[in-house]
Amino acid sequence: MHAENIPSLTVRKAADLLASREASSTELTNAVLNRISRVEETIRAFVTVTKDMAIKQADQADARIATGNAHQLTGIPMQLKDNMCTRGISTTCSSLMLKTYLPTYDATVTKRLFDEGAVLIGKGNLDEFAMGSSTENSAFFPTHNPWDGERVPGGSSGGPAAAVAAGECIYALGSDTGGSIRQPASFCGIVGLKPTYGVVSRYGLVAFASSLDQIGPLTKDVTDAAIVLNTIAGHDPHDSTSIPFDVPDYTAALGKEIKGLKIGIPKEYFVEGVQPEVRDAVNVAISVFENLGASVSETSLPTSSHAMAVYYIIAPSEASANLARYDGVKYGYSAADTGRMWDALDKTRQDGFGPEVKRRIMLGTYALSTGYYDAYYLKAQKVRTLIRREFDQAFDKFDAIVTPTTPTVGFKLGEKTSDPVQMYLNDIFTQPANIAGIPAISVPCGIADGLPIGLQIMTNHMAEDTLLQLAYAYEQATEWHLEHPQI
Amino acid sequence: MRLTSDEVKHVAHLARLGMSDDETELMRDQLSNILEQFKSLEQVDTKNIEPTGHSANLQSVMRDDTVEPSRPKKEILKNAPQVEDEFIRIRAVLE
């Protein structure tokens, strides 16, 4: 097992190697650790590398494989975004506030992966508390795009996306509140899936905007996304917004013909501001669907254009409430140099949070405050109803909606840090799916100037099967998923 | 709409967020620019439209109230900034 092979090694192939005893989990894990020691200095995708734990879990996985009791994810090294709780292992949210925090329990996703014998290789860097689109808001360091070190990997799951693309893990889990899985997947040339809200438990995911947050896989291809979703999806009594349903085998949708499926192309997603190369690549991708027998027609989602305003009212409002818990009393950073309670609280939050987190707490507090609640928060919730209704109506006519994932390819580090509004515009195509609660996936669909382009597919609530079916059909008809960065 | 410095200070107080004068001024500019983006919502007719809180269509989710062991005290106390004996120490609330 050579470290150089890791960037192209999928979960499915790795599982085959382990099952046929061509490689052990220990060999695979060591190869990934070698790869990390070689490239991590330039990528910086990890807040923590859990080497000792990985070696121990790999050893346990080998024992399990030997008994013939292995699962597809047994023994395969993965990274978790550092906002998912891991018992006794630092979970920082890339914030000074939680720099020393050691969770006393595992998130449900962590537990499900561990139960199947997964190997945790480390915790992935993110924009502080998952607020951002470039991973530059990490309080520790920015992550670099494996395709071009001067470019951002996207965010907020920039660490997980970069780690998968650079071969520092076989797959990763990210969280997506307004595009935080799909946008970095797009920038890093990999597959990123945000499931229907409620399909994956949020228990143990450090809360940002609870009505929008959803965990999902970042993988090298669509098959891997289906495999990982099989394990993490399902009802959880610990999350009251988790949907009770029987989890299907998501891989069953792969390889089914897409002939006759109806795809809508919303004209609002091809407006000015979309990079010409991105528009062209997506148009070529649309013709691939047509060639495979899908029927494609233009449609309109006019209320979608208000998604950004809705998102930047609802998400900060929920965040301002969720982040009220950081008071420097029970856990986390605490300003030591003052004795009075209120002063200490002010100081703890002033020093513990970074600029973007403070901006969003302020924005949310403002939108919820007396005199502004109706004009901002309530108004946004009503427009949310309209956006959701618009998608419901679209899915009466179409099986899927196809758009670019992002208006541009990955931008340069520092290019948008001084202007929050410019940074926010990155997620205009991904936010509507969170607002409506529907599943969406980004798959690689081109390369412009050496940087990957992402294609977004959205389907109706709980229609992950159709989503994966279409994404897989597209992937198999093209070769973009076989491109890897040269590092 | 432009916020005043006093408005920013008031919101910072509500959020219990200490803020220097420089931070207040930067925040005033940035928040004002962001609020400007929200103006587009005024064009949307939301008469008789119910608000959506979240998209999962679930209501009053209950589970059995079963007795389970609490998480280990030692691990919880390990995270606390100030500990005294087996307790989390807090700052004086009354003076």
Interface residues (C-beta under 8 A of the other chain):
Chain A: G88 T100 Y101 L102 T104 Y105 Y197 G198 S210 S211 P237 S240 T241 I243 T303 S305 H306 M308 A309 V310 Y312 I313 S320 A324 D327 G328 V329 K330 Y331 G332 Y333 S334 A336 G339 R340 M341 W342 A344 L345 D346 K347 R349 Q350 D351 F353 K358 R359 I361 M362 L363 T365 Y366 S369 Y376 L378 K379 A380 Q381 K382 V383 R384 T385 L386 R388 P420 V421 Y424 I435 A436 G437 I438 H461
Chain B: V8 V11 A12 L14 A15 R16 L17 G18 M19 E23 M27 Q30 L31 N33 I34 L35 Q37 F38 S40 L41 V44 T46 I49 E50 P51 T52 G53 H54 S55 A56 L58 V61 R63 R71 P72 E75 I76 K78 N79 A80 P81 Q82 I88 I90 R91 A92 V93 E95
